[in-house]
Amino acid sequence: MQVKVAESAHDLGVVLDSQLSLSSHVAALCRAGFFHLQQLRPAVRSMTTTAAKTAVQAFICCRLDYCNSMLYGMSDGLLRKVQ
């Protein structure tokens, strides 16, 4: 019987790749964040500037705060992508 190793695994919102480099997680985080910010665009247009800034900041903080302990010790290159 052969066991096939997957390149990445997705669990509780965290994507772990086979090298544990978190590059797959960062790529998924950026991709999902960009998609959801695009979805916020119509709603933000009908808000005041202050309300729009608050909504976007709350969204970004919520996405980054979830499982942020996984980002500890991450390489500088990947950390720059998240920022």
C-alpha positions as CSV (number, residue, x, y, z in Angstrom):
1,M,0.0,0.0,0.0
2,Q,1.4,3.4,-1.0
3,V,0.7,6.6,0.9
4,K,0.5,9.7,-1.2
5,V,1.7,12.9,0.4
6,A,-0.2,16.0,-0.4
7,E,1.5,19.2,-1.3
8,S,-0.6,21.2,1.2
9,A,-3.3,20.7,3.8
10,H,-6.1,23.1,4.7
11,D,-7.3,23.0,8.4
12,L,-9.2,25.6,10.4
13,G,-8.3,28.3,7.8
14,V,-4.6,27.6,7.8
15,V,-2.9,26.1,4.7
16,L,0.2,24.1,5.6
17,D,2.5,23.1,2.7
18,S,4.8,20.1,2.7
19,Q,7.8,22.3,3.6
20,L,6.0,24.1,6.4
21,S,7.1,27.4,4.9
22,L,3.6,28.9,5.1
23,S,4.0,30.2,1.5
24,S,0.7,28.5,0.6
25,H,-1.0,30.1,3.6
26,V,0.2,33.6,2.7
27,A,-0.9,33.2,-0.9
28,A,-4.3,32.0,0.2
29,L,-4.6,34.8,2.7
30,C,-3.7,37.5,0.1
31,R,-6.0,36.0,-2.5
32,A,-9.0,35.8,-0.1
33,G,-8.3,39.2,1.3
34,F,-8.2,40.8,-2.2
35,F,-11.3,39.0,-3.2
36,H,-13.3,40.1,-0.2
37,L,-12.0,43.7,-0.5
38,Q,-13.3,43.7,-4.1
39,Q,-16.7,42.5,-2.7
40,L,-16.8,45.4,-0.2
41,R,-16.3,48.0,-3.0
42,P,-20.1,48.6,-3.7
43,A,-20.9,48.9,0.0
44,V,-18.0,51.3,0.7
45,R,-19.1,53.6,-2.1
46,S,-22.3,54.3,-0.3
47,M,-20.6,55.1,3.1
48,T,-18.9,58.1,4.5
49,T,-15.2,58.2,4.3
50,T,-14.8,57.6,8.0
51,A,-17.3,54.7,7.9
52,A,-15.6,53.1,4.9
53,K,-12.1,53.4,6.5
54,T,-13.5,51.7,9.7
55,A,-15.2,48.9,7.7
56,V,-12.0,48.1,5.7
57,Q,-9.7,48.3,8.7
58,A,-12.1,46.0,10.7
59,F,-12.2,43.5,7.8
60,I,-8.4,43.5,7.4
61,C,-7.7,43.2,11.2
62,C,-10.2,40.3,11.4
63,R,-8.6,38.4,8.6
64,L,-5.0,38.9,10.0
65,D,-5.9,38.3,13.6
66,Y,-7.3,34.8,12.9
67,C,-4.4,32.3,13.4
68,N,-1.8,35.1,13.5
69,S,0.3,33.0,15.8
70,M,1.0,30.9,12.8
71,L,2.9,33.9,11.3
72,Y,5.5,33.9,14.1
73,G,9.0,33.2,12.8
74,M,7.9,33.5,9.2
75,S,10.5,34.7,6.7
76,D,10.8,38.4,5.9
77,G,9.7,37.9,2.3
78,L,6.5,36.2,3.2
79,L,5.8,38.8,6.0
80,R,6.1,41.6,3.5
81,K,3.5,40.0,1.3
82,V,1.1,39.9,4.3
83,Q,1.8,43.5,5.1
